[in-house]
Amino acid sequence: MSSTARTASAFTGAVDDAADTAADEAKTFTDRMTDAVSDGVSSATDYVADGIHAMTDQAPKVGAWIDDQIARASDMVREKPVQTLAIVAGVAALVGAVFARR
């Protein structure tokens, strides 16, 4: 075998080795990225699930608070109808003034 053939063969072997190394490193990188993305998605899913559970736990309390406020407003209208009408008129005038300036 001539020296040119040996050099070409050595070069081809070196290129093959470099290609194999690059392929191995690319696979390792891909595996690591897949794991990182999977962990991120898992964390995000857990965070959203915790938020949903917290909201679900608070929903009955919010519903009860709204019911209480409606009952209080209803009682006020029954007990003091003139005062309630004056308050509503005042709020309407303020809202009207704010929107009239725009």
C-alpha positions in Angstrom: 0.0 0.0 0.0 1.3 3.4 -0.9 1.8 6.2 1.6 -1.0 8.2 -0.1 -3.4 5.2 0.3 -2.3 4.8 4.0 -2.8 8.6 4.6 -6.2 8.4 2.9 -7.2 5.4 4.9 -6.0 7.0 8.2 -7.9 10.2 7.3 -11.0 8.2 6.5 -10.7 6.4 9.8 -10.3 9.7 11.7 -13.3 11.2 9.9 -15.4 8.0 10.8 -14.2 8.3 14.5 -15.1 12.0 14.6 -18.5 11.3 13.1 -19.1 8.5 15.6 -18.1 10.8 18.5 -20.3 13.6 17.2 -23.2 11.3 16.9 -22.7 10.0 20.4 -22.4 13.5 21.8 -25.6 14.6 19.9 -27.5 11.6 21.3 -26.2 12.4 24.9 -27.3 16.1 24.4 -30.7 15.0 23.0 -31.2 12.7 26.0 -30.3 15.4 28.5 -32.6 18.0 26.7 -35.4 15.5 26.7 -35.0 14.9 30.4 -34.9 18.6 31.1 -38.0 19.4 29.1 -39.8 16.5 30.7 -38.9 17.7 34.2 -40.0 21.2 33.2 -43.3 20.0 31.9 -43.8 17.9 35.0 -43.1 20.9 37.3 -45.4 23.1 35.3 -48.2 20.5 35.5 -47.7 20.1 39.2 -47.8 23.9 39.7 -51.1 24.3 37.7 -52.7 21.3 39.5 -51.8 22.9 42.8 -53.4 26.2 41.7 -56.5 24.4 40.6 -56.8 22.6 43.9 -56.4 25.9 45.8 -59.1 27.5 43.7 -61.4 24.5 44.1 -60.9 24.7 47.9 -61.7 28.4 47.9 -64.8 28.3 45.6 -67.3 27.3 48.4 -65.9 30.1 50.6 -66.3 32.7 47.8 -69.8 31.5 47.1 -70.8 31.8 50.7 -69.3 35.3 50.9 -71.3 36.4 47.8 -74.5 35.0 49.3 -73.8 36.9 52.5 -73.2 40.2 50.6 -76.4 39.7 48.6 -78.3 39.1 51.8 -76.8 42.2 53.4 -77.7 44.3 50.4 -81.2 42.9 50.4 -81.6 43.6 54.1 -80.4 47.2 53.6 -82.9 47.8 50.8 -85.7 46.5 53.0 -84.7 48.4 56.1 -83.6 51.7 54.5 -85.0 52.1 51.0 -84.5 55.9 50.8 -80.9 55.8 51.9 -80.2 52.9 49.5 -81.8 54.9 46.6 -79.6 57.9 47.5 -76.5 55.8 47.6 -77.3 54.2 44.2 -78.0 57.6 42.7 -74.7 59.0 44.1 -72.7 56.1 42.7 -74.4 56.4 39.3 -73.6 60.2 39.3 -70.0 59.5 40.0 -69.7 56.8 37.3 -71.5 59.1 34.9 -69.1 62.0 35.7 -66.0 59.7 35.2 -67.2 58.5 31.8 -68.4 62.0 30.7 -64.8 63.3 31.1 -63.4 60.7 28.6 
